[in-house]
Amino acid sequence: MISEYTLVSGGVFMLDVIMHLAAIGKRKEGLRRVTKVLLMPLLAVCFLFIWRDAGGKPVPWLVIAALLFGCAGDKCLIHHHHAVGFPLGLAAFAVGHVLYILQMLELIVMPEWWIIVLLALVYGAGVMVTFKKLLPYLPGKLRYGCLLYTILLSAFSATAAVGVFTSFSFGAVCLFAGTLMFLLSDTVLSFEIFKGETKNGNLKVMITYIAAQMMIAAGFFLRMI
């Protein structure tokens, strides 16, 4: 049964999402910053209440921690033009991805060798193509950090793909789709920051990012409950 806490937390989260996207569209910078930082903590609270409503299983704290590191990343990337804003944001999201991977490793089984090879080829090619296109615009001191982050995010998505191959379910597909949305969001964000901002670029980044985190959280819930 869905509790009033779940309904209220879900409603507040969705209200924050709407206000944030509206603030981007209306160029309300103060409101955009506040609502952005609140996104992941509210999603984490909503996840906790939904989890509690579903039964008495131990809370997957790695998922909660990953969402909160996402909040830290969001806060840092508000100041992405600052000398340390972008690197700190990158580091915060990297920690979150590691936590997600650790949680997923508890859910998947070792796939056959050809699946590992296939995923390595596909994601390796994706990393190479994306980084090659972005490289001319990257500051020299950020190149290795961005490459390592891209590899880590790809490993996160590949791990979720293993879950689809080895234990196909709606939850596994939802989780995998969330990682693809994260890849899309971060790719768009990178080009917006380093190549130059485009019309509605921030809106595209945030829509795909919010969708990614929601789908990842939902995927973990469906797989673990």
Secondary structure in CASP SS format (residue, H / E / C, confidence):
PFRMAT SS
TARGET T0000
AUTHOR 0000-0000-0000
METHOD secondary structure of the structure
MODEL  1
M C 1.00
I C 1.00
S C 1.00
E H 1.00
Y H 1.00
T H 1.00
L H 1.00
V H 1.00
S H 1.00
G H 1.00
G H 1.00
V H 1.00
F H 1.00
M H 1.00
L H 1.00
D H 1.00
V H 1.00
I H 1.00
M H 1.00
H H 1.00
L H 1.00
A H 1.00
A H 1.00
I H 1.00
G H 1.00
K H 1.00
R C 1.00
K C 1.00
E H 1.00
G H 1.00
L H 1.00
R H 1.00
R H 1.00
V H 1.00
T H 1.00
K H 1.00
V H 1.00
L H 1.00
L H 1.00
M H 1.00
P H 1.00
L H 1.00
L H 1.00
A H 1.00
V H 1.00
C H 1.00
F H 1.00
L H 1.00
F H 1.00
I H 1.00
W H 1.00
R H 1.00
D H 1.00
A H 1.00
G C 1.00
G C 1.00
K C 1.00
P C 1.00
V C 1.00
P C 1.00
W H 1.00
L H 1.00
V H 1.00
I H 1.00
A H 1.00
A H 1.00
L H 1.00
L H 1.00
F H 1.00
G H 1.00
C H 1.00
A H 1.00
G H 1.00
D H 1.00
K H 1.00
C H 1.00
L H 1.00
I H 1.00
H C 1.00
H C 1.00
H C 1.00
H C 1.00
A C 1.00
V C 1.00
G H 1.00
F H 1.00
P H 1.00
L H 1.00
G H 1.00
L H 1.00
A H 1.00
A H 1.00
F H 1.00
A H 1.00
V H 1.00
G H 1.00
H H 1.00
V H 1.00
L H 1.00
Y H 1.00
I H 1.00
L H 1.00
Q H 1.00
M H 1.00
L H 1.00
E C 1.00
L C 1.00
I C 1.00
V C 1.00
M C 1.00
P C 1.00
E C 1.00
W H 1.00
W H 1.00
I H 1.00
I H 1.00
V H 1.00
L H 1.00
L H 1.00
A H 1.00
L H 1.00
V H 1.00
Y H 1.00
G H 1.00
A H 1.00
G H 1.00
V H 1.00
M H 1.00
V H 1.00
T H 1.00
F H 1.00
K H 1.00
K H 1.00
L H 1.00
L H 1.00
P H 1.00
Y H 1.00
L C 1.00
P C 1.00
G H 1.00
K H 1.00
L H 1.00
R H 1.00
Y H 1.00
G H 1.00
C H 1.00
L H 1.00
L H 1.00
Y H 1.00
T H 1.00
I H 1.00
L H 1.00
L H 1.00
S H 1.00
A H 1.00
F H 1.00
S H 1.00
A H 1.00
T H 1.00
A H 1.00
A H 1.00
V H 1.00
G H 1.00
V H 1.00
F H 1.00
T H 1.00
S C 1.00
F C 1.00
S C 1.00
F H 1.00
G H 1.00
A H 1.00
V H 1.00
C H 1.00
L H 1.00
F H 1.00
A H 1.00
G H 1.00
T H 1.00
L H 1.00
M H 1.00
F H 1.00
L H 1.00
L H 1.00
S H 1.00
D H 1.00
T H 1.00
V H 1.00
L H 1.00
S H 1.00
F H 1.00
E H 1.00
I H 1.00
F H 1.00
K C 1.00
G C 1.00
E C 1.00
T C 1.00
K C 1.00
N C 1.00
G H 1.00
N H 1.00
L H 1.00
K H 1.00
V H 1.00
M H 1.00
I H 1.00
T H 1.00
Y H 1.00
I H 1.00
A H 1.00
A H 1.00
Q H 1.00
M H 1.00
M H 1.00
I H 1.00
A H 1.00
A H 1.00
G H 1.00
F H 1.00
F H 1.00
L H 1.00
R H 1.00
M H 1.00
I C 1.00
END
